[in-house]
């Protein structure tokens, strides 16, 4: 039996080329009040996640972001600035906007610093959600660097709550370059299982590991990033700037010759892919392998959207007075006819 996951190609739906989806998403952000240049970057990054079938952090986020922008909960014209900087580090302020802007800029800056000095690390603060952590870790790969991205959000810790509530589902991504094989890209949240007394009694180690991961993510992507600083907590404009990030890059050539490293990574990944796949899956893949394959396939064939996903986008587009590209691509339907 084939296993279908949330971030997995749907069994049926239509395929839409990425270009009209980017145009639609950029238009929707502009209609919500966001400035055009930033809207284009948001469209690029969200559709990029759809191409990888990371749908949970792609265009499915539009119903979360667009109303907040229109209502003023997120700064639609943020001016990202570098607050502090050294040859290997930097601190960026997101000015109450979406976290994509300071984190994208910060990841590129960290990779540039690593290429020059061997290591680069930045923190970001005073911004809202930054999307999929894998966006930022992957930016280090083009410079033959290993990329790391961690984020956390600010919330109250009630003494009456279970200690598991001291952490959230904060994300981490680690990207490692390879040669001809897909890069190794881990992209995960700290929450491994939803809590219940019954599940805790069966899998206590899983919850202790989730607590440990989440606490470390909070320390780096939250406390070190400065999300608890007073000026980030009570902005007079009322922006929901409750998130921060820790992003770092490490140059491979400071540890071993790049070509040798990539050959060894190819050997390791290739041998792993020759092993038996997990139950319910068709191929044996390490983290990032499927997304790498899907991105290349979908760039040519079109992004596979389920009918439910299409309806979600159509509802958002109708609310903001935009036309969707879906009617023009019905001939690309795949899977069973609904």
ABEGO torsion letter per residue (X at the ends): XBBBBABBBBABEBBBBAAAAAAAAAAAAAAAGBBAAAAAAAAAAAAAAAAAGBAAABAAAAAAAAAAAAAGABBABBBBBBABBBAABBBBBAGGBBAAAAAAAAAAAAAAAAAAAGBBBBBBBGBBBAEBAAAAAAAAAAAGBBBBBBBBBBBBBBAABBAAAABBABBBBBBBBBBABBBBBBBBBABABBBBAAAAAABAAAAAAAAAAAAAAAAAAAAAAGAABAAAABBAAGBBBABBBBBBBBBAAAABBAAAAAAAAAAAAAAAAABBBBBGBABBBBBGAAAAAAAAAAAAAEBBBBAAAAAAAAAAAAAAGBBBAAAAAAAABBEBBX
